[in-house]
């Protein structure tokens, strides 16, 4: 299952967003935003405040998920070492 080369920047953005881990991360962030917005409604906040709390929760969740994933990638990359030395240029 490969993707044909080309397609432009928008094509690759859609391909990245359609990946399962990205979809799960976005759905998690939406769920967190919705939970916080419902909490704000239960506290009788104004509609603008409810939207602000829900949106802020979504953004914070996306940022935290991105940080968590990047931390895991950095740990993995730190443990990878080349099996063969790179030949010296000259």
C-alpha positions, 0 to 999 in steps of 0.5 A: 500500500503505497501513495503515488508521488506528487499530489501537492502539499494539500494531498500530503496534509490530508494523508497525514491527517487520515492516519489512524494515530492522528485520528485517535489523537484528534478524537481524544482532544475533541472528547476532552474539549467536550467534557470541559465544555459540559463541565462549564455548562454545569457550572452555569457559565455563559455560552461564550465561556463554554466555547472558550473552555471547550476550545482551550481544552481541545488546544491544550490536549493537542499540544500535550499529545504532540509533546508526549508523542515527540518525547517517545520518538526522541527516546527511540531515536536516542537508542538507535545507533548505526550498524556500520560506520559512515565512510570518511569523505576525502 
